[in-house]
Amino acid sequence: MFKKYLLSVVTFSAAIFLSKAQLIIEPQSVDAVLVENGSSPILEGSAILGNEGYFVWGGSVIRGEDGRYHMFYSRWPSGPDKDNFGDGWLTGSEIAYAVSDHADHGFTFVKVVLQGQGKEGRSSAWDGQSVHNPHIQRFNGTYYLYHTGSTYPGKQPEGSPGANLSRRNLIQQSQQIGLVTFNSMEDLLQGNINRSNAPLLSPRTRVKDGDVLHPSPEGTKTKPDNLIVVNPSVVRRKSDGKYLLYFKGNQYVPSWRGIHGVAISDSPSGPFKPRDEFVFDVRDEDGKLASAEDPYVWYHEESDLYYTVFKDFTGKITGDEPGLALMKSSDGIHWEKPENAMFMPLSLELKTGQTVKVNRLERPQFLIGEDGLPKVLYAACSLNPLNEKKDGSSFNVQIPLKSYYKKGSI
């Protein structure tokens, strides 16, 4: 099954992206084994990053000035006396740091580098509760660690629009995007960082039928940055040197779905100005935006195209089943869905030859080589449904990629 999938990727790359060229990305086998653990088997191996006593989530990796590979990832406490997975990422997520001599395996935990400011006595800060979903980039010799932050705004007054929201949902509706910068990994380890005191990007509209914190006036038209802005991905635009920050917002039509927008700045540290149009604009049969999240965007110079891979909840974007979907763009603003948009289904091929179905495969982040080609995919993963679990069974998986750009007629 997995081998057939790889062939479909090659066919798709040749036929869709350019009529006389091919961008080919082939996921390779993962250095892990499936270990029986009662009724809940687990994956173990050098390409699996987990922390005992924690849920581990998405990891973003960069090659440092020391030639090593540096991962920034989310984690939060697990255990019978802790919040379940579905609540814990909001109430207790922190950003941890791991390092390896290898891009696709061997990452080991070093230290926690960012927590909610409430841990330092500033619970009322915009990111006082938790920090989550890091995205690391390096521009002009400076490291930029983009992330999501949340706070607990306190119980809302009786009769107010947010009065019926639980503590968890009040925190969820406070999510915004922030930034940490530092000059070297040594500075990071010594705590010599610059942390934003205010969000880098905040929602412009707060539209939802009922149970909403600080709602927009009635009749407000929903913008992409609605209710929340999360899951940042940043790329420098080749044409004018501006920086594009992609983000997810929420829309309720009437139930929840993830939508996306882009904000633009002259500097990687902002200020970023969000545009009004939706990006990755794929519609369901009823004309509503298909639900997605976790975009990772990069630019490939030889093809002069931007690409994104993100999570498709329903299969409406992949055109097949839920998994990781792929789109392309010539300007970073207007995106096209190819005929075959499936990048990767919810399965992993192990070096043992075994194919393992997974329940979660999301927060895709790539290591991009100097040639603009993806070298490794880093993804948050679990074998089984997570929301009600307290067992810390999520992990980060490192998937090597074979990528190349082939010129010539097809």
RANORNOR-V935065 format. One line per field, one symbol per residue. burial: b if it has 9 or more other ideal C-beta (glycine too) atoms within 8 Angstrom, else e. A space follows every 10 residues. Layout:
# RANORNOR-V935065
burial: ???
This chain:
# RANORNOR-V935065
burial: eeeebbebbb bbbbeebeee bbbbbbbbeb bbebeeeeeb ebbebebbbb beebbbbbbb bbbbeeebbb bbbbbbbbee ebbbbebbbb bbbbbbbbbb eebbbebebe eebbbbbbee eebebbbbbb bbbbbbbebe ebbbbbbbbb bbeeebeeee bbbebeebbb bbbbbbbbbb bbebbebbee eebeebeebb bebebbbbee ebbebeeeee eebbbbbbbb bbbbbbbeee ebbbbbbbbb bbeeeebbbb bbbbbeebeb ebebbeebbb ebbeeeeebb bbbbbbbbbb eebebbbbbb bbbebbbbbe ebbbbbbbbe ebbebeebeb bbbbebbbbb eeeebbebbb bbbbbbbebe ebbbbbbbbb bbbeebeebb ebbbbbbbbb bebebeeeee
